[in-house]
Amino acid sequence: MTEDQLRPLLARLPTLKAEIAKVIVGQETVVDEVLVALLAGGHALLEGVPGLAKTLLVRTLAAATDLPFRRIQFTPDLMPTDILGTEVLEEDHGTGHRSFKFNPGPIFASLVLADEINRTPPKTQAALLEAMQEGHVTYAGLEHALPRPFFLLATQNPIEQSGTYPLPEAQLDRFLLYIRIGYPTEQEELAVLSGTTGAARAEVQPVLGGEDIRQLQQLVRQVSLSPELLDFVNRLVRATRPATSEVKFIQDYGRWGAGPRAGQALILCAKARALLQGRFAATLDDIRTLAPPVLRHRILLNFNAEAENLTADDAVAELLKAVVV
């Protein structure tokens, strides 16, 4: 793309955030991280207690990007075919010939909300995550390509674990970002109460289309990253592994570290954040800002850490202190 074509496209990114802000009060960090995952071409897992507008955020994003949207409510009796689709027997009334035709499921949308993903059995979770990783669905030996762009946002509730099926670490690794949503501030909550209990309703206008997002995803990979920062990301990810780490926190409390996919995710997300802010070069601040959502689900701590109420976020904070550029 030429610079004349590029500037108007990038100028729509702040407008996209402004359209989302019409409905979502506050939560700027969460919105930024969701948009980073979208521009980087990955998927995101949203975790937060009920009532923090996780579903509303995804619906608003769908309205602001003009992408085909589907919501899947995960339940214990949900089957893989309920997500992926199934074959139906059709008959040609003229010839009497019968044949099977694939009927696509709700996964065949550009923006998919997997609501409460940890409430469905592993068999159904695995079918969904395979589609995320491969970009297609295999049914009866035939591959059916998913639309492009394809962006999946999954949600889960951290406070109620009864009757749930926690995602294994290997499947968590398929998510580019693990985003945690906290409570709003007092002023933000007051604005929510004021804006959602009256007659007025905010109307979100579409800002970007599917082709625009595909161009932005290609552009993200052209954002520059200095060799020093590339080396920093490499050493940061390698420092998460207890067997080779020189960071005392990891030596004492680490059980398993992040793989090379974490480094790829961190670089792509840093580039996407730079582009979101109108820059064509990623900085150290981009990497440090996105290290927690990239690494928190890829670092496993031992029982000693659990006994001392230490989390993966604590590990990431110690790593950022210990590993220098």
Buried (B, 14 or more C-beta within 10 A) or exposed (E): EEEEEBEEBBEBBEEBBEBBBBBBBBBEBBBBBBBBBBBBBBBBBBBBEEEBBBBEBBBBBBBBBBBEBBBBEBEEEBEBBBBBBBBEEEEEEEEEEEEEEBEBBBBBBBBBBBBBBBBBBEEBBBBBBBBBEEEBBEBEEEEBEBBBBBBBBBBBBEEEEEEBBEBEEEBBBBBBBBBBBEEBEEEBEEBBEEBBEEEEEEEBEEBBEBEBBEBBBEBBEEBEBEEEBBEBBBBBBBBBBBEEBEBEBBEBBBBBBBBEBBBBBBBBBBBBBBBBBEBEBBBEEBBBBBBBBBBBBBBBBBEEBEEEEBEBBBBBBBBBEBBEE
